[in-house]
Amino acid sequence: MKNILLSGAVLLGLTGISSCTKFLKETPKSAQPIDAYFQTAAQAQSAVNYLYTKDNGPGAFFLAQGYYDGTHAFTFDNMAGMANNTVSQDPGIRYFSSLTQSSDADGNYVGNIWTQFYASIANANTIISKVSASPTIDTVSKAPILATARYFRALDYYFLVRLFGAIPLILEPYESASDNLYAPRTSVDSIYAAIEADLVWALNNGTLVDKPMGSNANQISKGSVAAVLSEVYLTMAGYPLQKGADYYTKALSTANSVISSGGGYSLFDNSGGTTPFDKLRLTSFDKGSEYLYFIEYDPSIQSNAYPLWAFPNSFPVPIPLSNLKVQYATTMADWVPSPTLLNLYDSANDIRRHNRQFFHNSWSYQNTNGGISTINYATNAFRWFDSVAIFSTGSSGKYTNVYRLADVYLIAAEAANELSQDPTPYITPIINRAYVTPPAVPAGQSDRRNFILAERYRELAMENHYWFDMLRTQLYPDADASHHVTFSALIGHSNGRGQTYSTKDLLMPLPPTEIQRNPSLRPQNPGYN
């Protein structure tokens, strides 16, 4: 833990520690003591803005980790058997995809994830501590700053606890090298209690505005917090805590607070000659009413690499008989929908499965002879297609969505059904826009559960939900020839590549280097040495 939080990009912590030295009489011009930095609301806001960056936390998790490897998020879609990475160079990704991961082989890979989230937690802890204690920042200014820091701390722990299980719960800043040096693992229940406490505080005491993130200068809002909190409650109702009805009730109530808020949140529709699923792809809608939390990109500062994964490796560069030129050196098939995933969709009735909506298998263009040429390829992801980046600039400003309103509707539908309430008001807006002829919602609770969970898989494709949904439900989807989906036990189920899931696969191994530094982290997660 010492190494993570002192050398793992802890910007604020490093500043404070380096300035404690008495060697110089004056404060170094390259750094300010932490207490001196948190004198004004503007200084505190500058610090909290760092939590939005792609250096650590959620931003780093969704950032391109390598040209041939995609993002950490892709690894878990691979592990779920819903996607394939056919060109991954990092062996850690291949091990997780084949369920052959081990603490030795994947130590560096999981260590990177661990470090990125704990670095973000350390910065959030410093902000929360210093802003709370600051006598010079007024109470009104403190509230949204603290709410943002608590939101990111909760989100960081939410990822970590689902991936690693019991982990150290550190809620105070590191102000000396010995702080929490041998912090023990904290129970999963206690981690979730801390996550809930942070999000509830942010929602109720943070004076956050109630509008979509894009309408709030790309800052989080009440909708951002409520979206995560409703999913946290849904997760707590399921595995591993199995808190049941009380938490389904909380999930439904919190999701409803967004759906019925009147704050301007709304699902994308078929207006303007584009489908709702076109709007999810187009950069012109990045600030749209459906988005609750996204990771911002600006191509003049840092571009989004996702468009280079919109075409498979076989896509010809240069393009025959065309003046168009792909601006990337090559295109990559780092996220390819698996046959299991594609079989969940009715390719005729489900608009999301139509060509050039969520997926595509051909690209047509006017050739230099005046005719139309078509390039065919295996079905690939179309959500990341950015024509300007691919054919003009080689640099995309497309935002990466993490939570959107469709997820909140699906959370409400699932929670309502588990409480034996009618989920129709929540699932109907999702299926009405997704199908040529919307299917009927089943009458029985069990059939409705399958129906709603299947819609989560279809609707939230490429949004990093598959593996986490499998963990909290311990269920795996199976589709018949008519694309009717049922669910069976995850443990013992095939991943579509010839391996079967075991209890070991429910958690990642703790990074071996962290166990070496901190023996209090033992024992290692089950199934790993």
N, C-alpha and C positions, 0 to 999 in steps of 0.2 A: 504493500500500500504506500509506503514511503516513496518508492520510486515513481509510482503512478502519479501521485499527487504533487510531487515536487519537480519531476522532469517531464510529466505528461502534458505539456502545454497549459500549465496553470498560470495564466497571464497575471492575474491579480495577486495570487499567492507569491509568485516569484518576486514581484515588485516589492511587496511588503518585507519579505525576508532579506532581500539584497540591501534594502535601505536601513536595516537595523544596525548595520556595522557602525562602530564609533571611529573607524580609521580615519575618515574624513570629517572635518568640522562642518562642512556644508553638505546639503542634500545633493546627490548626483543629478546632473541636469537630464540624464537619460531615464530617470525613474523618480517616482514620487512615493513617499510612504503611503500605505493604504489609508490610514486615518486622514491624512491630508487630502487624499484624492476625493473622498466622499464628503465634501463640504457643501456642494450645491446639487440641486436636482439635475442640472445639466451634466455634471460629472457622473452622477449615478446612472442617468439614462444612457450615457456613453458606454458605461460598463455593462449594462443590461443588454445593450444592442449587440454586444459580442456573443451573447448566447444564441443569436439567430444565425451566426456564421456557420460555414461548412468545415470549420477546423476541428470540431468535436461534437459530441452529442448526436441528436437526430440528423443534423446536417451532414456529419461525417458518415453516418450509417448509410445514407442514401446517395452519397457522393461516389462517383466513379473511382473504384479502387485500382483499376488497371485497364488498359486498352482491351485486353483479352479476357478480363475476369468480370466485368460489370461492377455491380455494387454488392455490399453485404446483403442487401435486401434480396437480390437475385438468388443468393445461396439458399435462402429458406424456401423460396418457390421451387428451387431444384430439389431440396430435401423433401418437400411435400409431394414430389412426383408430378407437379402441375406444370413444370417447365424444364427445359434442358439447356445447359450451356455446353455447346458442342466444341468450343475453342478454349476453354479455361486453361490457363497456364499454371495458376496456383494449385498445387496438389491438394491443399486443404479443402478447396471447393469440390474437387473430385471425390475426396473421401466422404464428405457430407452427402453428396449426391448418391453415392453407392452404399451409404450407411456403414462405412468402414472407418469412420473417424475414431481417433484415439487422442489421448492427452499428449503423447509424445509427438505424433505426426502433425497435430493441429494446434500445438501450443502457441506458435507465433500468430496464427490466424485469429484464434479466440482472444489472445492477449491484446491484439490491436483493437478489437471491439471493446473489450473491458476498459482499456486505457482511454479510449475516446469518450466513453460515457462517464467514467469517473472524473476525467478532466473537466467536463461540463458541470458535473455535480460540485466539484471543488469551487469553481467560479461562482455558481449559484449560491453556495453556502457563504462565500465571502460577501456577496452583494446583500444577501438577506441579513447577515449579522451587522454589517457596517451601516447599511441604510436604516435598519431598525433602531440602532443606537445613536445615529447622527443627531446632534442637537441643532444643527443648522439647516436641515431639510424639513420643510413643513409637512404636516400630516397628509394634506391633500395630495401633495406631489409624491409622497412615499408610497401610497396605496397601489397605483398601477405598476410601479417599479417592482415592488415586492411581489405582486401578483404574477408578473412575468417571470421573475426568478423562481418562484414556487412552481409555476407551470412547467418550466423546463426541468427543474429538479425532479418533479413527479414523473415527467415523461421519460427522463433518463432512467430512473429506477424501474419504471414500468417495462421498458425494454430489457433491462438487466435481469429482473426477477423472473421474467418468462423464459429467458435464455439459460440462466444459470441456477435458478432456484434460490436457496438461502445464500445471502451475500452480506458483506458488512454494510450496516446502515450508518452513514456518517452525515450528520446534520449540522455540524459546526465547522468553521473554516480551519484549515491547517495554518497555524501561525508559528510553529516551530517544527524542526525536523523530527521531533519525537512524538508529535501529536498522532494518536491513533495508529501508532506504528504496527501494533499487533492486534488490530481490531478483529474481533471474531465474527463469524457469520451470524446473521440475525434471521430469525424464522421468517418463512414466506408470509405468514399471516401478519407479522409486525411490519414487514416491508410494505405490504398492501395498505395497512393502516396508515402508514406515513404518506403514501401516495394519495390516499383518499383525503387525509387532513390537508395536504398542500392544495389539492384541487378544490376542495370545498372552501378553503380560505380565499383562494383566488377568485372563485365564483361569487362568493357572498360579501367579501370585504375589499376586493381589489378595485372597485369603481371602474371596471372595464366597460367599454362601450358595447352595445348590443347590435352588431352588424357584421357582415362578412369581412374576413381579413383583408381582402382587396379593397374594400371601402373604408378601411381604417389605416391607410398609409402602410399597408403590409405589416401591421402589428397585430398581435393576437387580440382576440375579443372574448366576450362571454361565450359566444358560440364555439370558439376554439377550445375553451376550457370544458364546456359542457359536453362536447363531442368526445373528448378523451375520458372524462369522468363517467359518462354513460357506458362506454366500452369497458372501463375498469370494473364497473359494477357488474356488467354482463360476465366478465371473466371471473370475478370473485364468486358469482353464483354457480359457475361451473368448476372444472378441475383447475388446480388441485385442491382448492379450498372447499368447494361444494357448499357454499353458504345458502344456496337455494332461493326460496320465494322472497324473502326480505330483500335480497339484492336484485332479483328480477324486478321487484317493485321500484327500487331505487333507479335501476337502469331505465325503466319505462318513464318514470317521472322526469328524470334528467334529460332524456331524449326529447320528451314532449316539450320541455322548456325551450328548446331550440325550434322545434317544428311549429309551435304556436306562439312564438315570441313577438312576431310583428316587426322584427329587426331587419327585414329585407333579405333574409335567407330564402332561396328558392331553387328548386331543381331546374337545370337547363331544359329547354323545350325545343320544339321543331320550328321556331321562328327564324326569319331571315334567310331561308333557303339552306339552312344547315341543320343536321340532326343534333340531338343532345350529345351524341358521342363524337361528332365532329367538334363540337365546342370543347369537349374535354381535351382534345388534341391541339386545337388551334391556340397559338400564343396570344392572339387578340382577346381571348376570353380568360386569360390567366388571373385576372382580378374579379372574376365573375361571382355571381350570387351563390353558387353551389359550394365554393371552396371555403373551408373552415380553418385549415392550417396547411400551409404549403412552405416549401423552401425556395426562396427567391434567387433568381439568377439575373445577371446583367452581363451580356457578352463583352462589354468593354472592360469589365473587371475580371470576371470568371465565367466561362461559358459552361453550359450543360452538355455533357457528353452523350446523353441518351439518344439523340438522332442517329448517331453512327451505328446504333443497334437496330435501326428500323428496317434495314435490308440484310439478307444473309450474305455470307462470304462469297457465294457464287454470283452475286450481282456484278455484271461486267463493268469494269473501269478500264478504259473509257467505254461509254455507251455506244454501241454500233449505230452508224448512220444518224448521229445526233450531235448537235452543237452544245448540248448540255454536258457539263463536266461535274462529276462527283468531287466535292471539295475535300473529302477525307481521303487519306492514303488508301484506305480500304474500308469496307463495311464489315460488321461483325455480327455473328449470330450468338450473342451472349445470353439472350433470353428467347427461347423458342417454345411456343405452347406445346405441351405433350399431347399425345393421342388421348390420354385420360381426360385432360381438360377440354379439348375440342369436342369430345363425345358428349359433354354435358349440354352443349348448345344444339338447338334445332336450326340448322343452317338456312332453312327457308323462312321460318316464322320469326326467329330471333334476329332483330335488326343488328344487334351487337356482333353477330357472327357473319353478317353480310360483308362482302369484300370492301376493304378500305373503311371499316368502322373500327372495331377493336383489332382486327387482324387483316392480313392481305396475303395473296398468293400470286399476284401478277401486277405488272406495271406497264401501262400503255402510254405511248408518246407519238407525236407526229415526227416522222423521220425526214431526212433531208431530201428524199425522193418525193415528198408530198403525201405519202401514205401513212398508215398507222402501224407501228410495230409494237409487239407485246413481248415482254420478258416474263417468263413463268418461273416459279420457284416454290419450294415447300412453304407452307403457311408460316408466317412470321408476324411479329408484333407490329401493328400500325399506330399504336397510341403515341409513339415517339417520332413519327414522321414529321419533319419540319423542312418544307421545301426550300425555304430561304437558306437555312444552314447547310443542307445537303448539297444544293446546286449553286449556291451563290457565295456564302460567306465562310462556311466551315466553322461557324461559331453560333451557338444557339442560346437564346435567352429564355427558353421555355422553363416555367416554374415546375417543380416536382411536387405533386399533390401527395399529402400524407393523410388528411382527413377531409371528407366532404359530406354534404348533406345526405346523399344517398345512403351512406353508411349509417347515419343517425336514424333514418327511416327503417332500415333493416334491423338495427338494434331494437327499436321500439316494437317492430313486428315480432321478433323472436321472443322478447321479454313478455309481451302481451300474451302470446300463445302459451308460453310456459306457465303463465298465471291463469290459464283457462279463460282468457278474454279473447275477444274478436280481434285478430290482427289485420283484418281487411283494410281499415283506413290507412294503415301504414305501408302495407305491401302493394296496394293498388296503384299508387303513383309511380312505383318502380316498374311494375309490369306493364302499365298502360303505355309508357313511352318506349319500352324495350321490345314490344312484339307487334307484328303486323296484326295478328288477332290475339289479344291477351288471353291466356289460359284462365280457367276458373280456379279460384282458391279452394283447396280441398276442405271437406267438412270436418274430418276427424283431427284431433290434436296431433297425433303421431304423423299423419300424412301432411298436415300443415307444417310441422317441424321440418320434415324433409324438403318441402316446397320452399320454405323460407331460407333454409341453409343452402339449398341449391342456387337460389337467387343471389346469395352472398358470393358464391364462387363465380357466378357468371358476371355479376355487376361490378365486383371489385377486383377484376383481373388486373394484374400488373400493379397492384397497390399494397403488396406486402402483408396480406391478411391470411393467406392460405395456411401457413404453418401454425400461426398463432390460433386460428380457428380450430385446427386439428388438436392442438394442445388443450384448449379449454373445453372442447366437446368430447375429445378422445374418439372421434368418429372420422370415417373416411368415405368419400363419395363413390358410388358405383352407378353408372348409367347403362340402361338397356338400349336396344336398337331404336327405340322411339324417343330416346333422350329423357326418359323418366328416371329420376334420380332417387336412390335410396342410400342409406348410410349404414355402415357396419363398423365394428370395433377397429380402432386404429392399430392396437397392438396385435401383431400377427397378420396384418394386412400387407399385401404386396405394394411396393412403391412404384410399380410399373417397369422396373428395370431388373427384376429377378431377385430382389432382396425383400425381406419382410421387416417390419418395424418391431423393435423390442422395447422394453422399459428403459433401457439405457438411452435410447434415442430421444426421450422426452426432455433431456437437458443436455447442454453442451458441457464439455469438461472445463473445470476451472483452469486458468492458465498456469502451467507448471512453474513458471518464473515467480508468479505471485505466491504460490504455496512455499517455494523456497525462501522467499523474503519474509513471509508471514506464516509460520507453522500453525497459527490459530485457525487458518482456513481449512485445515483437515477435519474430517475425511474428505477425500475427493468425491465428486459425484458418482453415483452408482454405475458400475460397469466400466469405469476408467481406473487405471492404476495410478 
